[in-house]
């Protein structure tokens, strides 16, 4: 009981990046358990998978529109998911120091959608793919590339330390992976690499627009909020609480107002401290921060 309680607590307090990783790993394990059972009983293991992978044919997509999202939580093997989750984890740490968890979800899901559309368009427009049979897309690579390229676009000159390589600029990593996808298109898995580039392109465009104060994904974010509210018990309980407190006395309202003022003041002080740390990063790089400053910035990213 204690272990299950600890797991639920850790999941509840996890960052949005960690929750995405947990979902990806859980789906990977479940599908491979199913494939193992299907193999032992000599059953067709692909019939279930085909309902969740993204097809290259628009007509087939119309029968399973959810696949434009679900494909991004499926992986073909251990190295496929390991590479994607490592990139998501480390880029997510930096991402949440500058953007909210909702923005990370925007990059992830819209990167997956954009990558899938590039994949479908490529297979139906480029002569290189004419005459090919059925083809499907799976993997979180397009979504992960959107997150990585997005944060690399926002903080291109931040230096990070890599084992055996040393200190390099963030944008070098993103550029290396993009170039790697480009040169591998004629070698193997061309559709997958084109989807990765689609996700990377979206991440770049979205980050640039955010830098100009233009959130091109605000409509998608509102839709996600609405969808989440359908399953949120806290929203419903909050509505009931509001109905109960309509006739509270005036003194109660003044107490609540004072509490809100203190909360607003504390939040302003926290934001000023974060801004000072970010200014220090901009001038001297991430490595110039003290351990306390790094911890404060990391914890602030988790709370947002």
N, C-alpha and C positions, 0 to 999 in steps of 0.2 A: 504493500500500500504506500509506504514512504517513498519507494523508488518511483512509482507511477506519479505520485504527487510532485516529486522533484522534477520529473520530466515535464509535467504539465506547466510547472512554474517556469522552467527554463524556456519552454516553447512560448509561453506568454510574454516573457521579458526579452525574447530574442529580437534582433534587428530584422527588418524586412528582408535583407539579403540572406540572413540565416534561415528565415522561414521559407524563402524560395528554394534554397538548397535542400532543406528537409523535404519539401514537396517533390522536387526532382528525384532525390534519392529514393523516397518511398515509392514513387511511381515506377522507377527503374527496377526496384526489388520485386514489386508485385508482378510486373509484366514478365520478368525472367523466371519467377516462380511458376507462373502460368505456362511459360514455354517449356520449363522442365517437366511439369506434369503432362503437358501435351506430348512431349517427346517419349516419355515412359509408356504412355498409353497409345502411342502412334496416332495422335490426332493432329488435325491441321491447326498450327499455332498462329497462323497469319490472319485468320479471319477476324479475330478481335482487334489486332493491331491496325488493320486496314480502315477501321472506323474512326481512328484517331490521328493517323498520319495525313499530311497535306498532299493532295493530288496535283498533278500538272494540268489536268483537264478541267476547264471551267464548269462543264456540265456535271462532272462527278462531284465537284466542290459544292454545287447547289444542293446536293442530297445530304451533305454533312458540313454545314457552314462552321460548326464549332471547331473543325479541324485546323482552322487558321490560328487558333490559340493552343489547342491540345498537343499539336505536333511539337511545340517548344518545350514540352515536359517529357518527351520520349528520347531515348538514346539507344544506339545500336550496340554498344559494348562498354566495357569498364573504362577504357582509355578515352572514349568519346565523352562520357559523363565526367570523368576525373578532370580532364583538361578544361571543360566548360565551367565546372564548379570552382576550380581554383582561380580562374580568371575572374569569375563573378564575385568570389569572396574578397579578393584583394582590391579589385576596382571598387567594390561596394563600400569598403572601409573608407576610402578617400571620398567617394561620391557623397556619403551621408555626412561628411564634414562640411559640405557646401550646399547640399540640396536636401529637401524633405524626403521622407520615405515614399510619399505619394508620387513625387517626381521620379523616383527610381522605378516605381511600378509603371509610370508612363513610358519611360525609356524602354523597359523590359518588354512590355506587351506590344507597344506600337512598333518597336524594333522587330519583334517577331512577325507582326502583321506585314510590315513593309518588306521584310526579307522574303516572306512567302509570296507576296505579289510580284516581286522581282523574279523569283524562281518561276512562277507560272508564266509571266510575260516572256521570259527568256526562252522557255521550252516551246512556246507557241510562235515566237517571232524569228529567232535565229535559225538560219539554214542548217547549222551544225547539229541541231536536235531533231530535224525532220525525219520521219520514218521510224523513230524510236518507239518502243512499246510503252507499257505503263511504267510510270515513275512516281515515286513518293518522296516527300521531304520530312525528315524528323531531326530533332536535336535543338538545343537551346542556343546554338552558336550565334544566330542572327540577333537574338535578344541580348545575349552577353556582349556581343560586339557593339551594340547600341549603347550599352552602359559604359563600356570601356572607352570607346571613342568620344562619348559625350563628356565624361569627366576629363579626358585627356585634352579635349578642345577647350574646356573651361580653365584648366590649370596646366597648360602645355609645358611650361618651363620648370615645374616642380620636379625636384630630383628625388629619386628613390633608390635605395640600395638593393641590388640583386646579387645573390650568391654567385661567386666565380666571375662576375662581370664588374661589380662595383656600382658607383653612383652614375645613373643615367637619367635623362629627362623623360618625363611621363609620355610625351608625344612620340618619342622614339619607339617605345614599346608598341603603341597603337599603330604607328606607321609600318613597323616591321610585320605585324600580323596582317595588315591590309595588303601589303606587297606580297606576302606569302600566299594569300588567297588568290591574288591576281595571277601569279606565275603558275599556280597549280590548276587553273581552269582547264587547260588542254591536257593535263596529265591524268587526273582522276577526279571523280565526283564533281563535275563542272556545275551541276545545279546547286549543290550544297555550297560551293564557294561563291557563286553568284548571290545566293541568299545571304551569306555572311556579309558580302559587300553592300547588299541592300540595307541590312541592319546597321552597318557602320555608317552608311550615308545618312540614314535617318538620325542616328546619334549626333553626327556632326551638325546637321541642319538644325535640329532641335536645340542643341546647346548654343549655337550661334544666335538663334532667335531669342532664347532666354537671356542671353547677354545684352540684347537690345531692349529687353523688357517686354517681349512679345511671347506669350505662352501659347504656342500653336496647338497644344494638347489640352487646353482647358476644358473643351467640350468632352473629350474622352474622360478626363478626370472627374467631371461632374457625373457622367454616366456610371463610372465605377463607384462613386459615392452613393448614387441612387441604388445601384445593384447591391452594394454592401449593406445598405440600410434595410433591405428586405430580409436579411438574415441576422440583423443586430437586435438582440433582446434588450441591450442597454438603451437603444433609442426608444423602444416601446415603454420601458420602465421610466425613462426620463419624461415622456409625455404624460404618464400617469402622475408622476411627481409634480409636474407643473400644474396639473388640474387640482391637486390637493393644496397647493400653496398660493393659489390666487388670492385668497382672503386673509393672508397673513397681515399682522399689524405693521404699521409704518416703521416701528423701531427695528423690526426684523429686516426690512428693506434697507435701512440705513446701515445696519451691521454688515449685510451682504455687500453693500456698496463700499464700505471701508475695506473689507476683505479683498474685493476686486481691485481697489486702488493699490493695496500693498502688493498684490500679485502682479499687477501691471508694472509697479516700480521695480520689483525684483527681476521681472522678465527683461526690463529695459537695461538694468545693470548687467545681467548675464549677456545680453546681446552686445553691449559695449565692450565687455571683456573678450567675447568671441571675435568682434571686429578688430580689436587690438592684436590678437593672436594672428588673424588672417593677414593683417598689414605686415606683421613681422615675417610671415611666410613669404609674402610677395617681395619683400626687400632682401631677405637673407636665405630663403629656402626652408623647407620643412625640417631639415636636420638641425637648424639653429634653435629650435624649440627645446625648452627644458622638459624633463619627464612629466612634471606637473601640468605644463601647458598642453602637451600631447594628450595626456589622460583627460584633461578638462574638455578639449576639443572633441575627442572620441566619445566621451559620455554625453556631450551636448548633441552630437549627431545621432546617438541612440535615442535620446529623449524626443527629438524632433520627429 
